[in-house]
Amino acid sequence: MREWTCGHTEKMVDISLIDKDLERLAGVLNLYNAKQRLAVSGVLKHEEHLKESIANISHDLRTPLTVILGHLQLLNKEHMPKEQKRRVETVLNKAERMKELAEAFYDLSVLDTEQKSPQKENFNFSNLVMNLVTENSPALEHKNIQPEIAMPEHSVFLYSDRSMVERILQNLLTNAIRYSNGTLEIFLRQSAASKITFQIKNTVGNAAEIDVLRLFDRFYTADQSRNSSTGLGLAVVKTLTEKLGGSVEAELQEDTLIIILKL
């Protein structure tokens, strides 16, 4: 009875006695228990639906915000009066903050809820990589980074959940661009067994402060003085990669951070 009253069991009360009053009481308790279970189930479903909606909205906001940022960055390079330039820079900073918040909402929704099973399809992995590099070109230009990309001459296809893979690649690119010390390299290879290896390398200015063993932990940031990162991006990469049956690891070679993704 203690487990039942504390909510540690879902078993119904079973009392079969001559005393009809006790049997009626057991019936009332069982009805109450059934209603409580139904209410809890409804709350959990609503919470999952809310988190999924937040994830979808955050994901959908990313593309228009990237376009807005690109045009603002181009506009900011134009010759204009000092007051107008100040206003453009203000809008640009706010747009960048909006994108960071949208990314953070999505990352939290991924980490704080059980995601639905991967919806696998066959898609062009090579094209996805190049599209994401193109979308992130304003951020690359802003940091004067010319990425070096090495890919097979033929298209590389992958049978997996496209949206999850896109999120993984986007987070890896965002991390590499944000902390790059001037260079960024992308390497893609497909083995004879059709397994894909995606490698992204960038030089860093704080190699001594990076703990590669904690790099994929939630809220971990190597540079505590920076407020531009929530420390969730790489945690999401690991969560989604494992859900897809892949692996991801990181290593440091002097001042170069290397992240290797296998799918």
C-alpha positions as CSV (number, residue, x, y, z in Angstrom):
1,M,0.0,0.0,0.0
2,R,2.9,2.4,0.7
3,E,4.2,2.0,-2.9
4,W,0.7,2.6,-4.2
5,T,0.2,5.8,-2.3
6,C,3.6,7.1,-3.2
7,G,3.0,6.5,-6.9
8,H,5.8,3.9,-7.2
9,T,3.5,1.2,-8.7
10,E,0.7,1.1,-11.3
11,K,-0.9,-2.0,-9.9
12,M,-4.6,-1.9,-9.1
13,V,-5.9,-2.6,-5.6
14,D,-7.2,-6.2,-5.5
15,I,-9.5,-6.9,-2.5
16,S,-12.0,-9.7,-2.5
17,L,-13.6,-9.9,0.9
18,I,-17.0,-10.5,2.4
19,D,-17.0,-6.9,3.5
20,K,-18.7,-5.2,0.5
21,D,-17.7,-1.7,1.8
22,L,-14.0,-2.5,1.5
23,E,-14.6,-3.8,-2.1
24,R,-16.4,-0.6,-3.0
25,L,-13.5,1.4,-1.5
26,A,-11.0,-0.6,-3.6
27,G,-13.1,0.2,-6.7
28,V,-13.0,3.9,-5.9
29,L,-9.3,3.8,-5.3
30,N,-8.7,2.0,-8.6
31,L,-10.8,4.5,-10.5
32,Y,-8.8,7.3,-9.0
33,N,-5.6,5.6,-9.9
34,A,-6.7,5.1,-13.5
35,K,-7.6,8.8,-13.8
36,Q,-4.3,9.9,-12.4
37,R,-2.4,7.7,-14.8
38,L,-4.4,9.1,-17.7
39,A,-3.7,12.7,-16.5
40,V,0.0,12.1,-16.2
41,S,0.1,10.5,-19.7
42,G,-1.6,13.5,-21.1
43,V,0.8,15.9,-19.5
44,L,3.8,14.0,-20.8
45,K,2.4,13.9,-24.3
46,H,1.8,17.6,-24.2
47,E,5.3,18.3,-23.0
48,E,6.8,16.1,-25.8
49,H,4.7,17.9,-28.4
50,L,5.7,21.3,-27.0
51,K,9.4,20.4,-27.1
52,E,9.1,19.0,-30.7
53,S,7.3,22.2,-31.8
54,I,10.1,24.3,-30.3
55,A,12.7,22.2,-32.1
56,N,10.9,22.6,-35.4
57,I,10.3,26.3,-35.1
58,S,14.0,26.9,-34.1
59,H,15.2,24.8,-37.0
60,D,12.9,26.7,-39.5
61,L,14.2,30.1,-38.2
62,R,17.8,29.2,-38.9
63,T,17.6,29.7,-42.7
64,P,15.9,33.1,-42.9
65,L,18.2,34.4,-40.1
66,T,21.2,33.2,-42.0
67,V,20.0,35.1,-45.1
68,I,19.3,38.2,-43.0
69,L,22.8,38.1,-41.5
70,G,24.4,37.6,-44.9
71,H,22.8,40.7,-46.3
72,L,23.5,42.8,-43.2
73,Q,27.1,41.8,-43.3
74,L,27.4,42.8,-46.9
75,L,25.6,46.1,-46.2
76,N,28.0,46.7,-43.3
77,K,30.9,46.7,-45.8
78,E,29.4,49.5,-47.8
79,H,30.4,53.1,-47.5
80,M,27.8,55.0,-45.6
81,P,27.5,57.8,-43.1
82,K,28.7,57.0,-39.6
83,E,25.2,57.1,-38.0
84,Q,23.8,54.7,-40.6
85,K,26.7,52.3,-40.1
86,R,26.2,52.4,-36.4
87,R,22.5,51.4,-36.9
88,V,23.4,48.6,-39.3
89,E,25.9,47.2,-36.8
90,T,23.3,47.3,-34.0
91,V,20.8,45.4,-36.2
92,L,23.5,42.9,-37.2
93,N,24.5,42.3,-33.5
94,K,20.8,41.7,-32.6
95,A,20.3,39.4,-35.6
96,E,23.3,37.3,-34.6
97,R,22.0,37.1,-31.0
98,M,18.6,35.9,-32.4
99,K,20.2,33.2,-34.3
100,E,22.2,32.1,-31.3
101,L,19.0,31.9,-29.2
102,A,17.2,29.9,-31.9
103,E,20.1,27.5,-32.0
104,A,20.1,27.2,-28.2
105,F,16.4,26.5,-28.1
106,Y,16.8,23.7,-30.7
107,D,19.8,22.2,-28.9
108,L,18.0,22.1,-25.5
109,S,14.9,20.5,-27.1
110,V,17.1,17.8,-28.5
111,L,18.8,17.1,-25.2
112,D,15.8,17.3,-23.0
113,T,13.4,15.0,-24.7
114,E,13.4,11.6,-26.2
115,Q,13.5,12.2,-30.0
116,K,11.4,10.2,-32.3
117,S,13.0,7.4,-34.2
118,P,15.2,8.4,-37.2
119,Q,13.2,8.7,-40.4
120,K,15.8,7.3,-42.8
121,E,16.0,8.1,-46.5
122,N,18.7,8.0,-49.2
123,F,20.1,11.5,-49.8
124,N,23.2,13.2,-51.3
125,F,25.6,13.8,-48.4
126,S,28.1,15.7,-50.6
127,N,25.4,18.2,-51.7
128,L,24.3,18.7,-48.1
129,V,27.9,19.5,-47.0
130,M,28.4,22.0,-49.8
131,N,25.0,23.6,-49.2
132,L,25.8,24.1,-45.5
133,V,29.2,25.6,-46.3
134,T,27.4,28.0,-48.7
135,E,24.8,29.0,-46.1
136,N,27.6,29.7,-43.6
137,S,29.7,31.8,-46.1
138,P,28.8,35.1,-44.4
139,A,30.2,33.8,-41.1
140,L,33.3,32.5,-42.9
141,E,33.8,35.8,-44.6
142,H,33.3,37.7,-41.4
143,K,36.3,35.8,-39.9
144,N,38.3,35.9,-43.2
145,I,38.3,32.1,-43.4
146,Q,38.8,30.4,-46.7
147,P,37.8,26.7,-46.0
148,E,39.8,24.0,-47.7
149,I,37.5,21.2,-48.8
150,A,38.5,17.7,-50.0
151,M,35.7,15.5,-51.2
152,P,35.5,12.5,-53.6
153,E,34.9,13.4,-57.3
154,H,31.7,11.3,-57.2
155,S,28.6,12.1,-55.1
156,V,28.5,10.5,-51.7
157,F,25.0,9.2,-50.7
158,L,23.9,8.3,-47.2
159,Y,20.9,6.3,-46.0
160,S,20.0,8.1,-42.7
161,D,17.8,10.8,-41.2
162,R,18.5,13.9,-43.3
163,S,17.4,16.4,-40.7
164,M,19.4,14.9,-37.9
165,V,22.5,14.6,-40.1
166,E,22.0,18.3,-41.2
167,R,21.9,19.3,-37.6
168,I,25.1,17.4,-36.8
169,L,27.0,19.0,-39.7
170,Q,25.6,22.5,-38.9
171,N,26.7,22.3,-35.3
172,L,30.2,21.0,-36.3
173,L,30.6,23.9,-38.8
174,T,29.3,26.5,-36.3
175,N,31.8,25.3,-33.7
176,A,34.7,25.2,-36.1
177,I,34.0,28.7,-37.4
178,R,33.4,30.2,-34.0
179,Y,36.7,29.0,-32.5
180,S,38.8,28.9,-35.6
181,N,42.1,30.8,-35.4
182,G,42.2,31.4,-39.1
183,T,42.0,28.1,-40.9
184,L,39.3,25.4,-41.5
185,E,39.6,22.1,-43.4
186,I,36.8,19.7,-44.3
187,F,37.5,16.2,-45.4
188,L,35.0,13.6,-46.7
189,R,35.7,10.0,-47.5
190,Q,33.5,6.9,-48.3
191,S,34.8,3.5,-47.6
192,A,34.2,0.3,-49.7
193,A,31.5,-0.6,-47.1
194,S,29.7,2.7,-47.9
195,K,30.6,4.1,-44.4
196,I,31.2,7.8,-44.4
197,T,34.0,9.6,-42.6
198,F,33.5,13.4,-42.2
199,Q,36.4,15.2,-40.7
200,I,36.6,18.9,-39.8
201,K,39.8,20.6,-38.6
202,N,40.4,24.1,-37.3
203,T,43.3,25.9,-35.6
204,V,42.5,27.2,-32.2
205,G,44.2,29.9,-30.0
206,N,43.5,28.2,-26.7
207,A,44.6,24.6,-27.3
208,A,46.0,24.3,-23.8
209,E,42.6,25.1,-22.3
210,I,40.6,22.5,-24.3
211,D,39.8,19.2,-22.6
212,V,38.9,16.8,-25.5
213,L,37.5,14.3,-23.1
214,R,34.8,16.8,-22.0
215,L,34.3,18.4,-25.4
216,F,30.9,16.7,-26.0
217,D,29.6,17.3,-22.4
218,R,26.6,19.5,-21.9
219,F,27.5,23.2,-21.2
220,Y,31.2,22.6,-21.6
221,T,33.1,25.6,-23.1
222,A,36.9,25.7,-23.2
223,D,37.0,29.5,-22.9
224,Q,34.8,30.5,-19.9
225,S,35.3,34.2,-20.7
226,R,33.2,33.9,-23.9
227,N,29.5,34.3,-23.8
228,S,28.9,33.4,-27.5
229,S,28.3,29.7,-26.8
230,T,25.9,27.7,-24.7
231,G,28.1,24.6,-24.7
232,L,25.3,22.5,-26.1
233,G,26.2,22.3,-29.8
234,L,28.7,19.4,-29.6
235,A,26.6,17.6,-27.0
236,V,23.8,17.5,-29.6
237,V,26.2,16.2,-32.2
238,K,27.1,13.3,-29.9
239,T,23.4,12.6,-29.0
240,L,22.2,12.6,-32.6
241,T,25.2,10.7,-33.9
242,E,24.7,7.8,-31.4
243,K,21.0,7.8,-32.2
244,L,21.9,7.2,-35.9
245,G,24.3,4.4,-34.9
246,G,27.5,6.4,-35.7
247,S,30.4,7.7,-33.7
248,V,32.1,11.0,-33.1
249,E,35.4,11.8,-31.5
250,A,37.8,14.7,-31.1
251,E,41.6,15.0,-30.8
252,L,44.1,17.8,-30.5
253,Q,47.3,18.0,-32.6
254,E,49.3,20.9,-31.3
255,D,47.1,24.0,-32.1
256,T,44.6,22.1,-34.3
257,L,41.3,20.6,-33.2
258,I,40.1,17.7,-35.2
259,I,36.6,16.2,-35.0
260,I,35.9,12.9,-36.8
261,L,32.4,11.9,-37.6
262,K,31.6,8.4,-38.8
263,L,28.2,7.4,-40.1
